Amino acid sequence: MSKTIIQASDLKENLENQGITCNNSTIVSIDAEDFYPSVRLKLVRKAVYHFSKDLSEEDQITIEHCLDLIKFGIQSTLLTFVDKHYEYDGDRDPEEKGLTIGGYESAWLADLVGAYILDKTKSHFRKTKCCRLYRDDGIAAFNNKLSCDDMLKWRTKFQNSVNRLAGGNYLQFTCSMWLDKSRRELPTEQNDPKISIETGNFFPYLDTELVWATNGNLQFRVHLKSNQQLKYLNADSIHTKACFKAIPSGVYKRLSKLTTITETNKNLPLRRQNLPTTLPSSTTCRTSHQKGRNIDCTTTTQQRSQSYQTS
């Protein structure tokens, strides 16, 4: 399942040594709509059988028992709304029911189905430098500078392949193209509501931002949503002082993994082996000892933008 990633830093490690520039590549996000509910049990079975086909007969028997347990779980799921209980998807055939959001098995089964789809649609990604998927969020770096019409044709062919694999059109994928300022174009053919165009200075994916340096090279920095505050531990928790003390070190390491190393930032404290135990002035940290309040650390956009080189 090399096509799936665990976190955004995995993507950065894969992409930053591919020689990707704004002149030789097109970055596109490929996202599944309503992924968990759209991953039906019959599609899960196909994915499991695909990746277990070389296992022993004994393992195959165990797999069938596990699939029966998953089926039982899907059949037995109850939803609560206004003090009333409802059977998930009613009396629908369990094979046609999708994964539940929050189900204990949903995340890894969704990953399995995602990997299965990418593995069975390899022909659509032959002209890419990289293609990765995290749950319902996919991203691909296509060779060359593709036009909107090119992407429209690609998505149509890819979606048709997914429909054949799934045995229906219930699992839909959307695409978002990232075009640099010089390529703010519109499709000349019929518009597809499943395709959007991003023309901003950066392209967010999970908790990282892809940016073009002034020399055209691909670089990475940290992405935070508007008004996002990162909360780590309640100030009144029973965690030891060592746990509180370790927070800055963990933050530094995480920021470092998500940020392109350049001549400008390689000697900053977060790049050094002996990390400091307190956050610097460039990061706002507030600790409240009032009951129910958390420690939160937020780095501003302006300060984050200084962590990568644009020249």
Secondary structure, DSSP 4 states (H G I P E B T S, - for coil): -TTB-SSHHHHHHHHTTTT-BTTTEEEEEEEETTHHHHSBHHHHHHHHHHHHTTS-HHHHHHHHHHHHHHHHHHHT-EEEETTEEEETTTT--GGGPBPPTT-TTHHHHHHHHHHHHHHHTGGGGTTEEEEEEETTEEEEEEES---HHHHHHHHHHHHHHHHHHHTSS-S-EEEEEE--GGG----SS---TTEEEE-SSEEEETTEEEEE-TTSBEEEEE---TT--EEEEETTS---HHHHHHHHHHHHHHHHHTS---TTTTTSGGGSSS--SS--TTSEEE---STT-EEEEE--HHHHHTTS---
